[in-house]
């Protein structure tokens, strides 16, 4: 039974001890987590992809170099250093000492890069999970690029929280300092395309099923329904990476989550619940929803940034980040009018099978501007 | 750090207790094995792909129904039943009782399929690793479709051996009974294409490296060599799935492994060593090597098949199986002449990181028909 597909793993991150008062799921087995998540980050081509994201790079570069006061003579912890880029910038910006923690063998490359750039006296690369390693001191700054699709995929912020609670001085600053999640109604040809793909898959199943019956004497019809469910999940219910054009956003983007990186807890990101309203901006077709995030580098109230920097992954004419946006499609697009109100409910939680993947329950009630109810629907999606 | 790639896992199989007198590697953690391997098999679309392979299906169907004497009134164990197809055929061919073992939740679908086809009194679906489950009796037949790319990728035969040693009666029969691995010199545009891809990746790296230096003040050159090694491994050293045309086979196919499924041990498949000679059949270019396998259903000497059946994955004009062939490319193709002799050395062993993946050391000495040495080379490949 030859197969070329690569199991069910995704790219991901370190198991975090789940803090907070609610009962925690059992800690993730580290080897399983590695097989499921970390391993992609040990490849240079993957680091290169992220280093090639100019929007991402510019934001962090400017955040550091426009705010040297946070770095000069200070101590820094880079959580998930990868190639070491943020640690290197922190040192170049004047840090006295930088601890660059990386769970995978990419740490070896980070160490080489640090040395090749003459910074080995400042940057110490430590291979390990940030939850497991020990530092000789607390730090003034925690810098990390931890954001996944729709902000929270990969659940890497758990590790940043863990690092912050153990290693950040009471006066310390988080880079980035804040994060937000956005959701907007969109039009997109993806809905039709995925619906067609699904129909095609089911037509193909019908032919297949007939052939197995004719040639091999086995009735497969009992598996038609489970196959349809599996394909529905794959084609319709799995969030799609997309680079949306702003013209596809057909109503007000809504803020579904705001997070202060200095105070956020795992509890508040384990389950994200939000009720928001979006107003349609024209006569068009509602095909689904787009989700994205932004982060800000504002420092802290007592020690603010001199230059606020924002990294946004919102739909843009000119910019595309490697995060794209996540599209949640509707198999049955709905005609909408300017002024229609969408009452949106979102509940995002972690997949039981893999805490680094998300389940998203989206509900939508459409009302005319007059208040007359139009349509409503509810669907569960998966960010895989 | 968003990433869509799916970790480093592959499709795969149950951890086998590694038998034999040599020291064994530590048993594979089951959850890691699931994350790395098994999980793909729990999807119906993947089972459908295999069930849609007519060559595979016809071979097993004919093997069973042309040899009912092995099944009528007998007991059968299907190792890795998947959708249950082989178990169902065994029952339809007259088996008294069939134990269908499946490690993943596909077992639920197998059970439904058995019932929908009226065979629940004969076929008992058991979810679990065949190494772990218990049967109430030994069986007359072990049937299994365990073959991976180049026969041994996935290392599933370990589980068949384990099942055979525990559950096959002394008089029992293996389906299939024999297996062979073949290697042949080939011509292929893949070599040039992959070489171009590699060159392109390195040119892209150079641009990238220049940009990181100009825009971000970091010298990446120390990572050029590791990046090149990683890309060489990816583009050149990773065996490529291909559907070879017989005209691409430019020399005698050589038999690198023969296996009797009734007596094979894990030791003999953990490392496959072979020295063979192939003779070039015309004036052409040696671009690499193609590997494939075949299996036979011959029964056993004391209880042979009435109709020998063969399932071959050799290059064919008319047939293509989902296994294809595995191509080991040469970055520097060599001109060869009719009558040139290729002395080939092959050593195939399991990857230390994942016992279900293979490392292949290929060496080749080319001599003219006259005996004059021409060229030789040696390369390590990876079957991922």
Interface residues (C-beta under 8 A of the other chain):
Chain A: X1 X2 X3 X4 X5 X6 X7 X8 X9 X10 X11 X12 X29 X31 X32 X34 X35 X36 X37 X38 X39 X40 X41 X43 X44 X45 X46 X48 X49 X50 X51 X52 X54 X57 X61 X80 X82 X83 X85 X88 X89 X92 X109 X112 X113 X115 X116 X117 X145 X146 X147 X148 X149 X153 X154 X156 X201 X205 X208 X212 X215 X216 X217 X218 X219 X220 X221 X222 X223 X226 X227 X230 X231 X234 X241 X322 X323 X324
Chain B: X1 X2 X3 X4 X5 X6 X7 X8 X9 X10 X11 X12 X29 X31 X32 X34 X35 X36 X37 X38 X39 X40 X41 X43 X44 X45 X46 X48 X49 X50 X51 X52 X54 X57 X61 X80 X82 X83 X85 X88 X89 X92 X109 X112 X113 X115 X116 X117 X145 X146 X147 X148 X149 X153 X154 X156 X201 X205 X208 X212 X215 X216 X217 X218 X219 X220 X221 X222 X223 X226 X227 X230 X231 X234 X241 X322 X323 X324
